[in-house]
Amino acid sequence: MKLARKGYYDRMLEDVRLPRMIGVRLAYDPHCVMDVEAETRAQLEGCGCLERVSGKTVALGVGSRGIRNLPLLVRTTVGVLRAHGADVFIVPAMGSHGGADAEGQASLLRHLGVTPEAVGAEIRSDMEPVVIGETGDGVPVYFDANAAGADYTVTIARIKPHTTFRGSYESGMVKMNVIGLGKQRGADFCHIRGMANMPDNLLKIGRVSLERSNLLLSLAVVENAYDQTYLIRAVPKERILEEETGLLETAGRLMPRIPFGELDMLVVDEIGKNITGTGMDPNIIQRFSSEHMPADPFIKRLVILRMTDATDGNAAGAGFADIASMQVYEKMEMEKTYPNSLTARTTIPSKMPIFMENDLMALKAGIKTAPDVDYERMRIVRIRNTLCMDRMELSEALAAEARELPNVELATEPYSLPFDRETGNLPASGFLYEAF
């Protein structure tokens, strides 16, 4: 990519001034599972299904989401199944993620800490699914070939509001069976009618998938606003449709949010598939890949600064941003980014923002282009990523509002952002005030 000559547009931004920022803490429901391993064992042992696995092969479906404690959840589940006499192996259950490529999906699991050495089971990655049935209107229902060849399949699924549609079943156990284990072909058919019809399509295909697949149970995980494990529930296949709706309601109640009205600019330090499927959660940034999803609050400009290493070049979500630092561009790999949009039939997350050569210029460009603002009282919020919402930075103009909120504590005096003199970038290690 060829940047403009130095001085060509930085002169346009030289008069832009960044406001001082204030570090704040936010308080949410603090409940979490204190002993994840023990709770996972208790849930699996108490589900009433494990007597069936003795002497059987079990495929354990593991997805691409950045679930907290994922390697521990996988390792514990493998251990419990083995203790009951099962021969266990792992299959990637991530639809078209990982570049819709078998090695790419295995690589994504490695980035998430799920390796044979770490979890005690081999990984069998293959993108060719088998058809296990079809819906009443002729839509084929796909299932991972390795999983279908086992006696049983078990999945680990995080339950949370989806980033692009609303329904009784969003991100969770049903979607893991239909799209995760359906691989790219299954995901493609589920998205064929667009995001507005996803709730109906997911349930229609999900009913057939649950009925016809060899799924034994799903280990459902709900996380709190601190990105901690809030609850773990082992749900037999026969109860998934009944229980998932309540778990989704719980997940929605726990989800963190930016606690202010209209913003002039939101700065997100990092995006990545290990954070959420769209790099940053649209439920938080209030930008969506479907036009039928309303935004509240409205954010005039969104700036992103970098991508996580664990996203492995997948820049899904960069298209939500207006401005980005060149650190994002340098890590983008189109062959790993575009398969998601091609499969989901949503182009917005994979579009390109305006790229500026460093973080300082990106923030200045965000301020410069924000329409109808008071430049002396810019309303700006900065977050690390959409999983880390218990600390953030606010411009001074938001301080009075923040003091009125019961779950917000102003934790610092105002300060200037610490840009590196040589690179113009902010420290990758986090916020200036995190030491206190």
VEXDREN-2710 file (C-alpha; in Angstrom, 1 decimal):
% VEXDREN-2710
k/r/px/py/pz
1/MET/0.0/0.0/0.0
2/LYS/1.4/3.4/-1.0
3/LEU/0.9/6.1/1.6
4/ALA/0.6/9.8/0.7
5/ARG/3.9/11.7/0.8
6/LYS/4.8/12.8/4.3
7/GLY/3.4/16.2/4.9
8/TYR/0.7/15.8/2.3
9/TYR/-2.2/15.3/4.7
10/ASP/-0.5/15.6/8.1
11/ARG/-0.7/19.4/7.4
12/MET/-4.4/19.0/7.3
13/LEU/-4.4/17.4/10.8
14/GLU/-1.6/19.5/12.5
15/ASP/-4.1/21.8/14.2
16/VAL/-6.2/18.9/15.5
17/ARG/-5.9/18.6/19.3
18/LEU/-6.6/15.5/21.3
19/PRO/-8.4/16.1/24.6
20/ARG/-7.0/14.8/27.9
21/MET/-8.4/11.5/29.0
22/ILE/-9.6/10.1/32.3
23/GLY/-9.2/6.5/33.4
24/VAL/-12.4/4.9/34.8
25/ARG/-13.4/1.6/36.3
26/LEU/-16.8/0.0/35.7
27/ALA/-18.5/-2.4/38.0
28/TYR/-20.7/-5.3/36.8
29/ASP/-22.2/-8.5/38.3
30/PRO/-19.0/-10.1/39.8
31/HIS/-20.3/-13.7/40.1
32/CYS/-18.1/-16.2/38.4
33/VAL/-17.2/-19.9/38.6
34/MET/-14.4/-20.2/41.0
35/ASP/-13.2/-23.7/40.1
36/VAL/-13.9/-24.2/36.4
37/GLU/-12.4/-27.7/36.3
38/ALA/-14.5/-28.9/39.2
39/GLU/-17.7/-27.4/37.8
40/THR/-17.1/-28.8/34.3
41/ARG/-16.6/-32.3/35.8
42/ALA/-19.7/-31.9/38.0
43/GLN/-21.8/-30.8/35.1
44/LEU/-20.7/-33.6/32.8
45/GLU/-21.0/-36.3/35.5
46/GLY/-24.5/-35.1/36.3
47/CYS/-25.9/-34.8/32.9
48/GLY/-27.1/-38.4/32.7
49/CYS/-25.4/-39.2/29.3
50/LEU/-22.0/-40.5/30.0
51/GLU/-22.9/-44.1/30.5
52/ARG/-23.4/-44.3/26.7
53/VAL/-19.8/-43.5/25.8
54/SER/-18.0/-46.5/27.2
55/GLY/-16.1/-48.2/24.3
56/LYS/-17.3/-45.5/21.9
57/THR/-15.5/-42.9/19.8
58/VAL/-16.4/-39.3/20.7
59/ALA/-15.7/-36.2/18.5
60/LEU/-15.3/-33.0/20.6
61/GLY/-16.3/-30.0/18.6
62/VAL/-14.3/-26.9/19.6
63/GLY/-14.9/-23.4/18.0
64/SER/-12.9/-20.4/17.1
65/ARG/-14.3/-18.0/19.7
66/GLY/-12.1/-16.7/22.5
67/ILE/-13.9/-18.5/25.3
68/ARG/-12.3/-17.9/28.7
69/ASN/-10.6/-21.0/30.0
70/LEU/-11.1/-22.8/26.7
71/PRO/-8.0/-25.1/27.0
72/LEU/-9.1/-26.0/30.5
73/LEU/-12.6/-26.7/29.4
74/VAL/-11.4/-28.9/26.5
75/ARG/-8.8/-30.7/28.6
76/THR/-11.3/-31.4/31.4
77/THR/-14.0/-32.6/29.0
78/VAL/-11.5/-34.9/27.3
79/GLY/-10.5/-36.3/30.7
80/VAL/-14.1/-37.0/31.8
81/LEU/-15.0/-38.7/28.6
82/ARG/-11.9/-40.8/28.7
83/ALA/-12.6/-41.8/32.3
84/HIS/-15.9/-43.1/31.1
85/GLY/-14.2/-45.3/28.5
86/ALA/-14.5/-43.1/25.4
87/ASP/-11.9/-42.7/22.7
88/VAL/-11.8/-38.9/22.2
89/PHE/-10.6/-36.7/19.4
90/ILE/-11.1/-33.0/18.6
91/VAL/-12.7/-31.4/15.4
92/PRO/-12.7/-27.7/14.7
93/ALA/-16.4/-26.5/14.8
94/MET/-16.0/-23.1/13.3
95/GLY/-17.9/-22.9/9.9
96/SER/-15.8/-20.9/7.5
97/HIS/-13.4/-19.4/10.0
98/GLY/-9.7/-20.0/9.6
99/GLY/-9.9/-19.1/6.0
100/ALA/-12.3/-22.0/5.3
101/ASP/-9.2/-24.2/5.2
102/ALA/-8.5/-27.4/7.2
103/GLU/-5.0/-26.3/8.2
104/GLY/-6.2/-22.8/8.9
105/GLN/-8.8/-24.1/11.3
106/ALA/-6.3/-26.3/13.1
107/SER/-3.9/-23.3/13.3
108/LEU/-6.7/-21.2/14.8
109/LEU/-7.2/-23.8/17.5
110/ARG/-3.5/-23.7/18.2
111/HIS/-3.6/-19.9/18.6
112/LEU/-6.4/-20.4/21.2
113/GLY/-4.2/-22.9/23.2
114/VAL/-6.0/-26.0/22.0
115/THR/-3.2/-28.3/21.0
116/PRO/-2.9/-32.1/21.3
117/GLU/-0.2/-31.6/24.0
118/ALA/-2.3/-29.1/26.0
119/VAL/-5.6/-31.0/26.0
120/GLY/-4.6/-34.6/25.6
121/ALA/-6.4/-35.4/22.3
122/GLU/-5.6/-35.3/18.6
123/ILE/-7.1/-32.8/16.3
124/ARG/-8.8/-34.0/13.0
125/SER/-9.4/-31.1/10.7
126/ASP/-11.3/-31.5/7.5
127/MET/-13.5/-29.1/5.5
128/GLU/-15.6/-31.7/3.7
129/PRO/-18.8/-32.3/5.6
130/VAL/-21.5/-35.0/5.0
131/VAL/-25.2/-34.4/4.4
132/ILE/-27.2/-35.9/7.4
133/GLY/-30.6/-34.7/6.2
134/GLU/-32.6/-31.9/4.7
135/THR/-35.3/-29.4/5.8
136/GLY/-38.9/-29.6/4.6
137/ASP/-38.1/-27.0/1.9
138/GLY/-35.0/-29.0/0.6
139/VAL/-32.1/-27.2/2.4
140/PRO/-29.3/-29.8/3.0
141/VAL/-28.1/-30.2/6.5
142/TYR/-24.3/-30.7/6.8
143/PHE/-22.2/-32.1/9.5
144/ASP/-18.4/-32.5/10.0
145/ALA/-17.4/-35.8/8.3
146/ASN/-15.0/-36.7/11.1
147/ALA/-17.6/-36.0/13.8
148/ALA/-20.3/-37.9/11.8
149/GLY/-18.0/-40.9/11.6
150/ALA/-17.7/-41.1/15.4
151/ASP/-20.2/-42.8/17.6
152/TYR/-21.1/-39.5/19.4
153/THR/-20.3/-35.8/19.2
154/VAL/-19.9/-33.4/22.1
155/THR/-19.6/-29.6/21.7
156/ILE/-18.4/-26.7/23.8
157/ALA/-20.4/-23.6/23.0
158/ARG/-20.4/-20.1/24.5
159/ILE/-24.0/-18.6/24.7
160/LYS/-24.2/-14.9/23.9
161/PRO/-26.2/-12.4/21.9
162/HIS/-25.3/-12.6/18.2
163/THR/-23.4/-9.8/16.5
164/THR/-25.7/-9.5/13.5
165/PHE/-29.3/-10.8/14.2
166/ARG/-31.8/-11.3/17.0
167/GLY/-33.8/-14.5/17.7
168/SER/-34.6/-17.1/20.3
169/TYR/-31.3/-18.9/19.3
170/GLU/-28.3/-16.8/18.5
171/SER/-24.6/-17.7/19.3
172/GLY/-24.7/-20.9/21.2
173/MET/-25.4/-24.6/21.0
174/VAL/-27.8/-24.7/18.1
175/LYS/-25.5/-22.5/16.0
176/MET/-22.5/-24.6/16.9
177/ASN/-24.3/-27.7/15.4
178/VAL/-25.6/-26.0/12.3
179/ILE/-22.8/-23.6/11.4
180/GLY/-19.8/-24.7/13.4
181/LEU/-20.0/-28.4/12.6
182/GLY/-21.7/-27.7/9.3
183/LYS/-18.4/-26.3/8.1
184/GLN/-18.3/-23.7/5.2
185/ARG/-21.0/-25.5/3.2
186/GLY/-23.4/-25.7/6.2
187/ALA/-22.7/-22.0/7.1
188/ASP/-23.3/-21.0/3.5
189/PHE/-26.7/-22.6/3.3
190/CYS/-27.7/-21.2/6.7
191/HIS/-26.9/-17.7/5.5
192/ILE/-28.4/-18.0/2.1
193/ARG/-31.5/-15.9/2.9
194/GLY/-29.6/-13.1/4.6
195/MET/-29.2/-12.0/8.2
196/ALA/-32.8/-10.8/8.5
197/ASN/-34.0/-14.4/8.0
198/MET/-31.2/-16.1/10.1
199/PRO/-33.4/-16.7/13.2
200/ASP/-35.9/-18.8/11.2
201/ASN/-33.3/-20.5/9.1
202/LEU/-31.1/-21.4/12.1
203/LEU/-34.0/-22.9/13.9
204/LYS/-35.3/-24.8/10.9
205/ILE/-31.9/-26.3/10.1
206/GLY/-31.1/-26.7/13.8
207/ARG/-34.1/-28.9/14.4
208/VAL/-33.0/-31.3/11.7
209/SER/-29.4/-31.2/12.7
210/LEU/-30.2/-32.0/16.4
211/GLU/-32.5/-34.8/15.4
212/ARG/-30.3/-36.4/12.7
213/SER/-26.8/-35.8/14.1
214/ASN/-24.9/-38.0/16.6
215/LEU/-24.7/-35.1/19.1
216/LEU/-24.7/-36.4/22.7
217/LEU/-24.6/-33.2/24.6
218/SER/-23.3/-29.6/24.5
219/LEU/-21.3/-28.0/27.3
220/ALA/-22.8/-24.5/27.4
221/VAL/-20.7/-21.6/28.8
222/VAL/-22.0/-18.1/29.7
223/GLU/-19.5/-15.4/30.6
224/ASN/-19.9/-12.2/32.6
225/ALA/-18.9/-8.7/31.8
226/TYR/-15.4/-9.3/33.1
227/ASP/-14.8/-12.0/30.5
228/GLN/-15.0/-14.6/33.3
229/THR/-16.8/-17.9/33.3
230/TYR/-20.2/-17.1/34.8
231/LEU/-21.8/-20.5/34.5
232/ILE/-21.3/-23.9/32.9
233/ARG/-24.1/-26.2/31.9
234/ALA/-24.0/-29.7/30.4
235/VAL/-27.1/-29.9/28.2
236/PRO/-28.2/-33.2/26.6
237/LYS/-29.2/-32.9/23.0
238/GLU/-32.9/-33.5/23.8
239/ARG/-33.0/-30.4/26.1
240/ILE/-31.0/-27.9/24.0
241/LEU/-33.9/-26.2/22.3
242/GLU/-35.6/-25.8/25.6
243/GLU/-32.7/-24.6/27.7
244/GLU/-30.8/-22.4/25.3
245/THR/-33.3/-19.6/25.3
246/GLY/-33.0/-19.0/29.0
247/LEU/-29.2/-19.1/28.9
248/LEU/-29.3/-16.5/26.1
249/GLU/-31.4/-14.2/28.3
250/THR/-28.8/-14.5/31.0
251/ALA/-26.0/-13.8/28.7
252/GLY/-27.8/-10.7/27.4
253/ARG/-28.3/-9.4/30.9
254/LEU/-24.6/-9.8/31.7
255/MET/-23.3/-8.1/28.6
256/PRO/-21.3/-4.9/29.2
257/ARG/-22.2/-1.7/27.4
258/ILE/-20.7/1.7/26.8
259/PRO/-22.7/3.7/29.4
260/PHE/-23.1/7.0/27.5
261/GLY/-25.3/8.4/24.9
262/GLU/-24.1/9.7/21.5
263/LEU/-20.3/9.7/21.1
264/ASP/-18.1/11.7/18.8
265/MET/-15.5/8.9/18.6
266/LEU/-14.9/5.5/20.0
267/VAL/-11.3/4.1/19.9
268/VAL/-10.8/0.4/20.0
269/ASP/-7.2/-0.7/20.7
270/GLU/-7.4/-4.2/19.2
271/ILE/-9.8/-6.4/17.2
272/GLY/-9.6/-10.1/16.5
273/LYS/-11.5/-13.4/15.9
274/ASN/-10.3/-14.5/19.3
275/ILE/-12.4/-11.7/20.8
276/THR/-15.5/-12.2/18.8
277/GLY/-16.5/-13.5/15.3
278/THR/-16.6/-9.9/14.0
279/GLY/-13.4/-8.8/15.5
280/MET/-15.2/-6.4/17.9
281/ASP/-18.7/-7.0/19.2
282/PRO/-21.3/-5.0/17.3
283/ASN/-23.5/-5.2/20.4
284/ILE/-20.9/-2.9/22.1
285/ILE/-19.7/-0.7/19.2
286/GLN/-23.2/-0.4/17.8
287/ARG/-22.2/-1.0/14.2
288/PHE/-23.7/-3.9/12.4
289/SER/-23.3/-5.8/9.2
290/SER/-27.1/-5.9/8.7
291/GLU/-29.1/-2.8/8.0
292/HIS/-32.1/-4.1/10.0
293/MET/-30.1/-3.7/13.3
294/PRO/-30.6/-0.3/14.8
295/ALA/-27.7/1.5/16.5
296/ASP/-28.0/2.9/20.1
297/PRO/-26.0/4.8/21.1
298/PHE/-24.9/6.4/17.8
299/ILE/-21.1/6.7/17.4
300/LYS/-19.9/9.2/14.8
301/ARG/-16.4/7.9/14.3
302/LEU/-14.9/4.5/15.1
303/VAL/-11.1/4.2/15.1
304/ILE/-9.1/0.9/15.5
305/LEU/-5.4/0.6/16.2
306/ARG/-4.2/-3.0/15.9
307/MET/-5.1/-6.7/15.5
308/THR/-4.4/-9.4/18.0
309/ASP/-1.8/-12.1/17.2
310/ALA/-4.4/-14.8/17.8
311/THR/-6.6/-13.6/15.0
312/ASP/-3.9/-14.9/12.6
313/GLY/-4.4/-12.3/9.9
314/ASN/-8.2/-12.4/9.9
315/ALA/-9.3/-8.8/9.9
316/ALA/-13.0/-9.4/10.1
317/GLY/-14.6/-6.4/11.7
318/ALA/-12.1/-3.8/10.3
319/GLY/-14.9/-2.7/8.0
320/PHE/-16.9/-1.4/10.9
321/ALA/-14.2/1.2/11.5
322/ASP/-13.9/4.6/9.8
323/ILE/-10.2/5.0/10.5
324/ALA/-7.4/2.5/11.3
325/SER/-3.8/2.7/12.1
326/MET/-1.3/1.1/9.7
327/GLN/-0.7/-1.6/12.3
328/VAL/-4.0/-3.1/11.3
329/TYR/-3.2/-3.1/7.6
330/GLU/0.2/-4.7/8.1
331/LYS/-1.4/-7.8/9.7
332/MET/-4.4/-8.2/7.4
333/GLU/-4.5/-11.3/5.2
334/MET/-7.3/-11.2/2.7
335/GLU/-7.4/-14.9/2.2
336/LYS/-8.2/-15.4/5.9
337/THR/-10.6/-12.5/6.0
338/TYR/-12.9/-12.7/3.0
339/PRO/-14.2/-16.3/3.4
340/ASN/-16.4/-15.1/6.4
341/SER/-18.0/-12.4/4.4
342/LEU/-18.5/-14.6/1.3
343/THR/-20.1/-17.2/3.4
344/ALA/-22.2/-14.9/5.6
345/ARG/-23.2/-12.7/2.6
346/THR/-22.2/-9.6/4.6
347/THR/-19.6/-7.4/3.1
348/ILE/-19.4/-4.6/5.7
349/PRO/-17.1/-6.4/8.2
350/SER/-14.4/-7.0/5.5
351/LYS/-14.3/-3.6/4.0
352/MET/-11.4/-1.3/4.5
353/PRO/-11.3/1.8/6.6
354/ILE/-9.1/4.9/5.9
355/PHE/-5.6/3.9/7.0
356/MET/-3.3/6.4/8.7
357/GLU/0.4/5.8/9.3
358/ASN/0.2/5.6/13.1
359/ASP/-2.1/5.8/16.1
360/LEU/-1.7/9.5/16.6
361/MET/-2.7/10.3/13.0
362/ALA/-5.6/7.8/13.2
363/LEU/-7.1/9.5/16.2
364/LYS/-6.6/13.0/14.7
365/ALA/-8.3/11.8/11.5
366/GLY/-11.2/10.5/13.6
367/ILE/-11.6/13.9/15.3
368/LYS/-11.2/15.8/12.1
369/THR/-13.9/13.9/10.2
370/ALA/-16.5/13.6/13.0
371/PRO/-19.4/15.8/11.8
372/ASP/-21.2/18.4/13.9
373/VAL/-19.1/18.3/17.0
374/ASP/-17.8/20.7/19.6
375/TYR/-14.0/20.4/19.2
376/GLU/-13.5/21.8/22.6
377/ARG/-15.7/19.2/24.2
378/MET/-15.2/16.0/22.2
379/ARG/-17.1/13.0/23.5
380/ILE/-14.5/10.2/23.2
381/VAL/-14.3/6.7/24.7
382/ARG/-11.3/4.4/24.4
383/ILE/-11.5/0.7/25.2
384/ARG/-8.9/-2.1/24.9
385/ASN/-11.2/-4.5/23.1
386/THR/-14.9/-5.5/23.5
387/LEU/-14.1/-8.2/25.9
388/CYS/-12.3/-5.9/28.3
389/MET/-15.0/-3.5/29.4
390/ASP/-14.3/-3.0/33.1
391/ARG/-11.8/-0.2/32.4
392/MET/-11.9/2.4/29.8
393/GLU/-10.8/6.0/29.1
394/LEU/-13.1/9.0/28.7
395/SER/-12.4/12.4/27.4
396/GLU/-12.8/15.2/30.0
397/ALA/-16.1/16.2/28.4
398/LEU/-17.7/13.0/29.7
399/ALA/-16.5/13.3/33.3
400/ALA/-19.7/14.9/34.6
401/GLU/-21.9/12.2/33.1
402/ALA/-19.6/9.5/34.4
403/ARG/-19.9/10.9/38.0
404/GLU/-23.7/10.4/37.8
405/LEU/-23.5/6.7/36.9
406/PRO/-23.7/4.2/39.8
407/ASN/-21.3/1.7/38.3
408/VAL/-18.6/4.1/37.1
409/GLU/-15.7/5.2/39.2
410/LEU/-13.3/8.0/38.0
411/ALA/-9.9/6.5/38.8
412/THR/-7.4/9.2/37.6
413/GLU/-6.9/12.8/37.1
414/PRO/-6.9/14.0/33.4
415/TYR/-3.8/13.1/31.4
416/SER/-2.6/13.2/27.8
417/LEU/-2.3/10.0/25.8
418/PRO/1.3/8.7/25.8
419/PHE/2.2/8.4/22.1
420/ASP/5.7/7.2/21.4
421/ARG/7.8/10.1/20.0
422/GLU/9.4/7.9/17.3
423/THR/6.5/5.9/16.0
424/GLY/3.5/7.9/17.0
425/ASN/1.8/4.8/18.4
426/LEU/0.3/4.1/21.8
427/PRO/1.8/1.4/24.0
428/ALA/0.5/-2.1/23.0
429/SER/0.6/-3.1/26.7
430/GLY/-2.6/-1.3/27.6
431/PHE/-3.9/1.9/29.2
432/LEU/-1.6/4.4/30.9
433/TYR/-3.5/4.0/34.2
434/GLU/-3.7/0.2/34.5
435/ALA/-0.9/0.0/37.1
436/PHE/-3.1/1.5/39.9
END
